[in-house]
Amino acid sequence: MAVPRDWHHPGTGADLTIAVSRHRAGDPAKRKGTLLMAAGGPGGTGLMRPMNLANGAPKVAAAYDIVSFDQRGVGESTRAVCQTPEEFQEFLAGDYRDQSPEAIDRVVANAQKLAAGCQERSGDLLPYLTTEQTAHDIDLFRALLGEKKISYYGPSYASMIGAYYGTLFPHRVERMVLDSNIGFEGTWEQFELGQPMSFQRRFDEDFVPWLAARDSTYHWGSTPEEVHAHWEQRRAALHDDPITAGTLTIGPNQLDNGAIGAIYGEANFPILAQALTAVDNWQGADPAARTLAGKVFGHYLSPEFLAEYFSVTCADTPWTRDMDTWIERGAENTARWPLVGARTLAFSAVCAAWPTAPAPKVKVTGAHLPTVLMLNSVHDPATYYEAALGAHRALRGSRLVTVAGNGDHGQYPSANTCVTDVVERYLLDDRAPEHDLTCQSPKAS
């Protein structure tokens, strides 16, 4: 579909193209309407999500047309471009933990180069790649589908898109499920400053003990302390002597990024462990093991993802512009929560140098909305539980399902029958919980 570049001045500039997709309701006799999905990130693509949700939630797929889209700036829609592949590799090169003046200068210069590259290559697009503009795109999509109201399912960053849409168009919402929630009541700066803690918590309290319990398989240590020591030894070795997997150089930042991406879901723990074993024994690793390591440590981020990620997070809400503040904060986070804290300066410096002004503020209140159902696990690394609580308080009248004993990012659909039952009673039978509730996670093997 074609959408105005700027919904506040629709006649200004060429329209943008938004790619959309649909999976029709499997049982037209039971059809309840349209369920719209958006992608996470920012930077994720949405086109395959209707099919994926239909495969994981057949009851919902029978009753709803499931639709999605590539957000403005992403994928098959009008796309933002910020970096060449070489500039992307340079942005992630080195060791973000390095606090030497030379290393800090290099990180800041690369961040400023990324922001300048966005302006140079996509400057006419940047002011309009915001969550608020996307909410207007969604309402046009609804109208073109011929629906007076739509239901919505939004995981991760899509929780913020849904909250903004519900705030701007509350009377167009039939039902809304927000899964793994951004702190959408505050700023991106506030939210992202909480992530070093939550990723470290997930790594230290979930993955490291899991790996220690399987020392006979992966040989990374039989206690959390041994696993941590092994991690630091391997990371230091990669600092001094990076390894090559195809076209990828695996250094300390790539080791961190692989872990960051894998700990979103416990199902990925064995894959990360296998990749760590391969890196640990690189000369003896077979081609399949090396290929796996390349995927784990080289595919979490991409130039395309970062272009949209920074375009949205840097422009949606205000950021501190003083670079010295970020240098100091980066050093503190590196010392305290190194897994993600080490990249505080690299990522925040991009937003400190961002060339556009913040978007219009959207204050989420829940006014005039039906009951919104929210889901969040207590150890979610990316959309941490503390942020979900703040979002829940802001979205008055919402119901929060806390998933205890779990840290997975994205709770529906899943093997947790408690969560599935609550969500499907809500979407299929119009029965929202009367109160907040807790679902215990099934015991993983």
C-alpha positions, 0 to 999 in steps of 0.5 A, spaced: 500 500 500 502 507 498 502 511 505 504 519 506 511 520 507 508 524 513 501 523 516 502 530 519 503 533 512 500 528 507 502 532 501 509 533 502 514 529 499 513 522 495 508 517 498 512 511 501 510 503 499 508 499 505 509 491 503 503 487 506 501 480 507 495 476 509 493 469 511 485 468 511 481 465 516 481 457 515 474 457 517 470 462 514 464 460 518 467 462 525 471 468 523 471 473 528 475 479 524 482 481 522 488 480 527 494 485 525 501 483 527 507 488 527 514 486 527 519 487 533 526 490 533 525 495 530 528 492 524 524 486 524 520 484 517 513 482 518 511 479 512 512 472 514 509 473 521 501 471 519 504 464 516 508 463 522 503 465 527 498 460 523 502 454 524 503 456 531 496 458 533 491 454 529 485 455 533 486 463 532 488 462 525 481 458 524 478 464 526 482 470 524 484 473 517 492 474 520 495 480 516 502 484 517 507 488 514 514 491 513 514 497 517 516 503 513 524 503 513 524 495 513 525 489 508 520 490 502 517 497 504 521 503 502 527 501 506 532 506 510 540 505 508 545 507 513 551 503 512 555 499 507 557 492 509 564 494 510 562 500 514 557 495 518 563 490 520 567 496 522 562 498 527 562 491 530 569 490 530 574 490 536 572 490 543 567 494 546 570 493 553 576 496 551 576 503 555 583 506 552 582 513 549 584 510 542 578 505 543 573 510 545 575 515 540 574 509 534 567 507 537 565 514 537 567 516 530 564 509 528 557 511 531 558 518 528 559 515 521 553 511 522 549 517 523 552 521 518 551 515 513 543 515 515 543 522 513 547 521 507 543 515 504 536 516 507 536 523 509 529 524 506 526 518 509 529 519 517 524 524 520 518 519 518 521 513 520 517 513 527 513 509 531 507 514 531 507 514 523 507 507 523 501 507 527 497 511 522 500 506 517 496 501 521 490 505 521 490 506 513 491 498 513 485 497 517 481 501 513 483 498 506 481 492 509 474 494 510 474 493 517 471 498 522 475 495 528 481 490 528 484 486 533 492 486 534 498 482 537 504 485 538 511 482 540 517 485 543 517 492 539 511 491 536 508 492 543 510 499 543 507 500 536 500 497 539 500 501 545 501 507 540 496 505 535 491 504 541 492 511 544 491 514 537 486 510 535 482 507 541 475 506 538 478 502 532 481 496 537 477 490 538 482 486 542 489 487 543 495 482 546 502 485 547 507 480 548 514 481 551 513 489 552 518 495 551 517 500 556 513 504 552 511 509 557 518 512 557 523 514 552 528 509 548 534 512 552 530 510 559 528 503 556 535 501 553 539 503 559 535 497 563 537 492 558 545 491 560 542 489 567 537 484 564 541 481 559 546 479 564 541 477 569 539 472 563 546 470 561 548 469 569 542 466 572 539 462 566 544 460 561 551 459 565 548 454 570 544 451 564 551 450 561 555 448 567 550 442 568 552 439 561 559 439 562 560 432 560 557 434 553 560 441 552 566 441 557 565 449 559 566 447 566 562 444 571 560 450 576 557 457 574 564 460 576 568 455 572 563 457 566 564 464 567 572 463 567 572 459 561 568 465 557 573 470 560 579 466 557 576 465 551 574 472 550 581 474 551 583 469 546 579 472 541 581 479 543 588 477 541 587 472 536 580 473 532 578 467 528 575 467 521 569 463 519 568 464 512 567 472 511 566 473 518 571 475 523 569 472 530 572 477 535 570 479 542 564 483 540 562 477 535 562 472 541 558 477 545 553 478 540 552 471 539 550 470 546 546 476 546 542 473 540 541 466 543 539 467 550 532 470 547 530 463 548 532 457 552 531 453 545 537 456 543 541 454 549 544 448 546 545 451 539 549 457 543 553 451 547 555 447 540 558 454 537 562 455 543 565 448 543 566 449 536 570 456 537 574 453 543 576 447 539 577 451 532 582 447 529 579 441 530 572 443 529 569 440 522 566 444 517 558 443 520 561 446 526 564 452 523 558 453 519 554 453 525 559 458 529 559 463 523 551 463 524 551 464 531 556 469 532 555 473 525 547 473 524 544 476 530 545 483 527 545 486 520 546 493 516 539 493 514 536 491 521 541 497 524 538 502 519 531 501 522 533 500 529 537 506 530 532 510 525 526 509 530 530 508 537 534 515 536 528 519 533 522 516 537 524 520 543 529 525 546 536 522 547 542 525 551 546 529 546 552 530 551 558 524 548 562 525 555 555 522 559 555 516 554 563 515 555 562 515 562 556 511 562 559 506 557 565 505 562 560 504 568 556 499 564 562 495 561 564 494 568 557 492 571 554 488 566 559 487 560 555 482 556 551 488 553 553 494 557 560 494 553 556 496 547 552 502 551 557 507 548 557 504 541 549 504 540 548 510 544 553 515 541 549 514 534 543 517 538 547 522 541 549 524 534 542 523 530 541 528 525 533 529 526 529 532 532 524 527 536 518 525 534 511 528 537 510 525 544 505 520 544 503 519 552 500 512 553 494 512 558 489 506 556 484 511 555 477 508 551 481 502 550 478 495 551 482 491 556 489 490 553 492 483 555 499 483 556 504 478 557 512 478 560 516 473 562 520 475 569 527 473 566 526 476 559 533 479 557 530 484 551 524 486 554 525 486 561 520 485 566 521 491 570 519 495 564 513 491 563 511 493 569 511 500 568 508 499 561 502 495 565 501 501 570 501 506 564 496 502 560 490 503 565 485 497 565 490 492 562 491 485 565 498 482 565 500 475 565 507 474 568 510 468 566 514 465 572 520 460 571 522 463 564 526 468 561 524 467 553 522 473 549 515 472 546 510 467 550 505 466 545 504 461 541 508 456 546 508 450 549 505 453 556 498 451 556 497 456 561 499 462 557 495 459 551 489 458 554 489 465 557 490 468 550 485 464 546 480 465 551 481 472 550 482 472 542 476 467 541 471 467 547 472 475 549 474 473 556 479 477 559 482 475 565 479 479 571 485 480 574 493 480 573 495 473 574 501 468 573 503 462 569 508 458 571 513 455 565 513 448 564 520 445 567 525 445 561 529 439 560 
